[in-house]
Amino acid sequence: MVLGALTYPLSAQKIGGQGAVTLAGTLTRDGGVRGAHVVETNVSPPEARAILEKEALKNFTQWRADAGPREQPIQVTFKFVIDDSIPLGLGGVSRTELALPGQVVIRQRVH
């Protein structure tokens, strides 16, 4: 599975936006994602909802998997978490955890 670049939008960070966005779509026979749409969103504050949905959809539609014999449904939850326990240093201030195909967690240090 190849994913697009995972980022925590700066505009969401600035307003303390975090939460989960669940998406669904179809994994096509050629390995792409078709028909991606939001199934559920649990984000606060409400102003961050559209920002985080847009970022999750952008990433999800860039996924590429090995070709398969048939199309199949796929659902994934992107969790955006502000985590100030991430140490500053060479590794940057962002961490991504993958539990594919069902979950992607993006942790971002803000302070």
PyRosetta script that sets phi, psi and omega in degrees:
from pyrosetta import init, pose_from_sequence

init()
pose = pose_from_sequence("MVLGALTYPLSAQKIGGQGAVTLAGTLTRDGGVRGAHVVETNVSPPEARAILEKEALKNFTQWRADAGPREQPIQVTFKFVIDDSIPLGLGGVSRTELALPGQVVIRQRVH")
pose.set_psi(1, 131.1)
pose.set_omega(1, 176.5)
pose.set_phi(2, -113.6)
pose.set_psi(2, 128.2)
pose.set_omega(2, 179.8)
pose.set_phi(3, -108.1)
pose.set_psi(3, 156.0)
pose.set_omega(3, 172.6)
pose.set_phi(4, -75.5)
pose.set_psi(4, 176.7)
pose.set_omega(4, 178.5)
pose.set_phi(5, -63.5)
pose.set_psi(5, 128.4)
pose.set_omega(5, 179.5)
pose.set_phi(6, -97.5)
pose.set_psi(6, 121.9)
pose.set_omega(6, 179.0)
pose.set_phi(7, -132.6)
pose.set_psi(7, 155.9)
pose.set_omega(7, 174.9)
pose.set_phi(8, -104.7)
pose.set_psi(8, 106.5)
pose.set_omega(8, -172.9)
pose.set_phi(9, -53.9)
pose.set_psi(9, 132.1)
pose.set_omega(9, -179.5)
pose.set_phi(10, -59.0)
pose.set_psi(10, -37.2)
pose.set_omega(10, -179.2)
pose.set_phi(11, -64.7)
pose.set_psi(11, -33.6)
pose.set_omega(11, 176.1)
pose.set_phi(12, -72.5)
pose.set_psi(12, -39.2)
pose.set_omega(12, 178.0)
pose.set_phi(13, -59.6)
pose.set_psi(13, -43.7)
pose.set_omega(13, -175.9)
pose.set_phi(14, -61.1)
pose.set_psi(14, -29.0)
pose.set_omega(14, -179.6)
pose.set_phi(15, -104.0)
pose.set_psi(15, 9.6)
pose.set_omega(15, 178.8)
pose.set_phi(16, 73.3)
pose.set_psi(16, 25.0)
pose.set_omega(16, -177.7)
pose.set_phi(17, -71.4)
pose.set_psi(17, 129.2)
pose.set_omega(17, 175.4)
pose.set_phi(18, -156.1)
pose.set_psi(18, 163.8)
pose.set_omega(18, 179.4)
pose.set_phi(19, 143.4)
pose.set_psi(19, -162.5)
pose.set_omega(19, -173.6)
pose.set_phi(20, -121.3)
pose.set_psi(20, 140.7)
pose.set_omega(20, 175.9)
pose.set_phi(21, -126.4)
pose.set_psi(21, 118.0)
pose.set_omega(21, 178.9)
pose.set_phi(22, -102.3)
pose.set_psi(22, 128.5)
pose.set_omega(22, -177.9)
pose.set_phi(23, -119.6)
pose.set_psi(23, 156.6)
pose.set_omega(23, 174.3)
pose.set_phi(24, -137.6)
pose.set_psi(24, 158.5)
pose.set_omega(24, 177.8)
pose.set_phi(25, -174.1)
pose.set_psi(25, -165.4)
pose.set_omega(25, 179.1)
pose.set_phi(26, -121.0)
pose.set_psi(26, 127.7)
pose.set_omega(26, 172.7)
pose.set_phi(27, -82.9)
pose.set_psi(27, 115.0)
pose.set_omega(27, -174.3)
pose.set_phi(28, -79.5)
pose.set_psi(28, 167.2)
pose.set_omega(28, -179.5)
pose.set_phi(29, -61.3)
pose.set_psi(29, -30.2)
pose.set_omega(29, 179.7)
pose.set_phi(30, -86.8)
pose.set_psi(30, 3.3)
pose.set_omega(30, 173.8)
pose.set_phi(31, 96.4)
pose.set_psi(31, 1.8)
pose.set_omega(31, 178.2)
pose.set_phi(32, -90.6)
pose.set_psi(32, 175.8)
pose.set_omega(32, 177.2)
pose.set_phi(33, -112.1)
pose.set_psi(33, 130.1)
pose.set_omega(33, -179.7)
pose.set_phi(34, -124.8)
pose.set_psi(34, 147.6)
pose.set_omega(34, 174.4)
pose.set_phi(35, 69.3)
pose.set_psi(35, 30.6)
pose.set_omega(35, -179.0)
pose.set_phi(36, -64.2)
pose.set_psi(36, 133.3)
pose.set_omega(36, 178.6)
pose.set_phi(37, -152.3)
pose.set_psi(37, 158.7)
pose.set_omega(37, 179.4)
pose.set_phi(38, -79.2)
pose.set_psi(38, 130.1)
pose.set_omega(38, 177.3)
pose.set_phi(39, -97.8)
pose.set_psi(39, -43.0)
pose.set_omega(39, -177.4)
pose.set_phi(40, -156.6)
pose.set_psi(40, 145.6)
pose.set_omega(40, 176.7)
pose.set_phi(41, -135.1)
pose.set_psi(41, 131.7)
pose.set_omega(41, 175.3)
pose.set_phi(42, -132.6)
pose.set_psi(42, 86.6)
pose.set_omega(42, -172.9)
pose.set_phi(43, -129.3)
pose.set_psi(43, 142.7)
pose.set_omega(43, 172.5)
pose.set_phi(44, -135.0)
pose.set_psi(44, 151.2)
pose.set_omega(44, -12.3)
pose.set_phi(45, -67.6)
pose.set_psi(45, 166.0)
pose.set_omega(45, -177.3)
pose.set_phi(46, -54.3)
pose.set_psi(46, -29.0)
pose.set_omega(46, -179.6)
pose.set_phi(47, -64.2)
pose.set_psi(47, -19.9)
pose.set_omega(47, -179.0)
pose.set_phi(48, -87.2)
pose.set_psi(48, -11.1)
pose.set_omega(48, -174.5)
pose.set_phi(49, -55.1)
pose.set_psi(49, -56.9)
pose.set_omega(49, -176.9)
pose.set_phi(50, -63.0)
pose.set_psi(50, -36.5)
pose.set_omega(50, -179.4)
pose.set_phi(51, -63.2)
pose.set_psi(51, -49.0)
pose.set_omega(51, -177.0)
pose.set_phi(52, -73.7)
pose.set_psi(52, -34.4)
pose.set_omega(52, 174.7)
pose.set_phi(53, -61.9)
pose.set_psi(53, -44.3)
pose.set_omega(53, -179.4)
pose.set_phi(54, -61.4)
pose.set_psi(54, -43.6)
pose.set_omega(54, -179.4)
pose.set_phi(55, -65.7)
pose.set_psi(55, -42.6)
pose.set_omega(55, 179.4)
pose.set_phi(56, -64.2)
pose.set_psi(56, -45.3)
pose.set_omega(56, 178.7)
pose.set_phi(57, -62.4)
pose.set_psi(57, -41.2)
pose.set_omega(57, 179.1)
pose.set_phi(58, -59.2)
pose.set_psi(58, -46.1)
pose.set_omega(58, -179.2)
pose.set_phi(59, -68.1)
pose.set_psi(59, -47.2)
pose.set_omega(59, -176.1)
pose.set_phi(60, -58.5)
pose.set_psi(60, -40.7)
pose.set_omega(60, -178.0)
pose.set_phi(61, -72.7)
pose.set_psi(61, -9.8)
pose.set_omega(61, 177.0)
pose.set_phi(62, -93.8)
pose.set_psi(62, -6.4)
pose.set_omega(62, -179.0)
pose.set_phi(63, -61.4)
pose.set_psi(63, 143.9)
pose.set_omega(63, 175.2)
pose.set_phi(64, -136.6)
pose.set_psi(64, 129.9)
pose.set_omega(64, 178.7)
pose.set_phi(65, -119.9)
pose.set_psi(65, 170.2)
pose.set_omega(65, 174.0)
pose.set_phi(66, -63.0)
pose.set_psi(66, 148.6)
pose.set_omega(66, 176.9)
pose.set_phi(67, -60.5)
pose.set_psi(67, 147.3)
pose.set_omega(67, -178.7)
pose.set_phi(68, -131.6)
pose.set_psi(68, 170.4)
pose.set_omega(68, -177.5)
pose.set_phi(69, -74.4)
pose.set_psi(69, -18.3)
pose.set_omega(69, -178.6)
pose.set_phi(70, -154.3)
pose.set_psi(70, 163.4)
pose.set_omega(70, 174.8)
pose.set_phi(71, -76.0)
pose.set_psi(71, 149.6)
pose.set_omega(71, 177.5)
pose.set_phi(72, -147.0)
pose.set_psi(72, 147.1)
pose.set_omega(72, 178.3)
pose.set_phi(73, -68.9)
pose.set_psi(73, 150.3)
pose.set_omega(73, 177.4)
pose.set_phi(74, -141.4)
pose.set_psi(74, 141.2)
pose.set_omega(74, 177.1)
pose.set_phi(75, -134.7)
pose.set_psi(75, 138.7)
pose.set_omega(75, -179.3)
pose.set_phi(76, -144.0)
pose.set_psi(76, 144.7)
pose.set_omega(76, 175.9)
pose.set_phi(77, -111.1)
pose.set_psi(77, 124.4)
pose.set_omega(77, 174.3)
pose.set_phi(78, -96.7)
pose.set_psi(78, 122.2)
pose.set_omega(78, 176.9)
pose.set_phi(79, -108.8)
pose.set_psi(79, 124.6)
pose.set_omega(79, 177.9)
pose.set_phi(80, -106.4)
pose.set_psi(80, 117.6)
pose.set_omega(80, -172.9)
pose.set_phi(81, -127.0)
pose.set_psi(81, 125.7)
pose.set_omega(81, 171.2)
pose.set_phi(82, -83.2)
pose.set_psi(82, 121.3)
pose.set_omega(82, -172.9)
pose.set_phi(83, -135.8)
pose.set_psi(83, 94.5)
pose.set_omega(83, -177.9)
pose.set_phi(84, -78.3)
pose.set_psi(84, 5.0)
pose.set_omega(84, 174.8)
pose.set_phi(85, -85.7)
pose.set_psi(85, -7.5)
pose.set_omega(85, 176.9)
pose.set_phi(86, -67.8)
pose.set_psi(86, 124.5)
pose.set_omega(86, -177.7)
pose.set_phi(87, -69.8)
pose.set_psi(87, 143.7)
pose.set_omega(87, 173.4)
pose.set_phi(88, -74.8)
pose.set_psi(88, 151.3)
pose.set_omega(88, 178.1)
pose.set_phi(89, 150.3)
pose.set_psi(89, -156.2)
pose.set_omega(89, -173.9)
pose.set_phi(90, -62.9)
pose.set_psi(90, -29.5)
pose.set_omega(90, -178.3)
pose.set_phi(91, -78.1)
pose.set_psi(91, 0.2)
pose.set_omega(91, -179.5)
pose.set_phi(92, 81.3)
pose.set_psi(92, -163.2)
pose.set_omega(92, -174.9)
pose.set_phi(93, -122.8)
pose.set_psi(93, 21.2)
pose.set_omega(93, -178.6)
pose.set_phi(94, -134.3)
pose.set_psi(94, 144.8)
pose.set_omega(94, 177.4)
pose.set_phi(95, -136.1)
pose.set_psi(95, 139.5)
pose.set_omega(95, 176.9)
pose.set_phi(96, -121.5)
pose.set_psi(96, 131.5)
pose.set_omega(96, 178.0)
pose.set_phi(97, -118.1)
pose.set_psi(97, 129.9)
pose.set_omega(97, -178.0)
pose.set_phi(98, -114.1)
pose.set_psi(98, 129.3)
pose.set_omega(98, 171.1)
pose.set_phi(99, -129.4)
pose.set_psi(99, 66.6)
pose.set_omega(99, -173.4)
pose.set_phi(100, -73.5)
pose.set_psi(100, 148.4)
pose.set_omega(100, 7.9)
pose.set_phi(101, -92.9)
pose.set_psi(101, 4.1)
pose.set_omega(101, -169.5)
pose.set_phi(102, -94.4)
pose.set_psi(102, -17.9)
pose.set_omega(102, -174.0)
pose.set_phi(103, -151.0)
pose.set_psi(103, 140.6)
pose.set_omega(103, 173.6)
pose.set_phi(104, -130.6)
pose.set_psi(104, 126.7)
pose.set_omega(104, 178.8)
pose.set_phi(105, -116.7)
pose.set_psi(105, 125.4)
pose.set_omega(105, 178.3)
pose.set_phi(106, -113.9)
pose.set_psi(106, 113.1)
pose.set_omega(106, 179.4)
pose.set_phi(107, -103.6)
pose.set_psi(107, 137.1)
pose.set_omega(107, -177.6)
pose.set_phi(108, -135.6)
pose.set_psi(108, 129.2)
pose.set_omega(108, 171.6)
pose.set_phi(109, -82.6)
pose.set_psi(109, 132.0)
pose.set_omega(109, -176.9)
pose.set_phi(110, -106.7)
pose.set_psi(110, -32.2)
pose.set_omega(110, -176.3)
pose.set_phi(111, -98.6)
pose.dump_pdb("model.pdb")
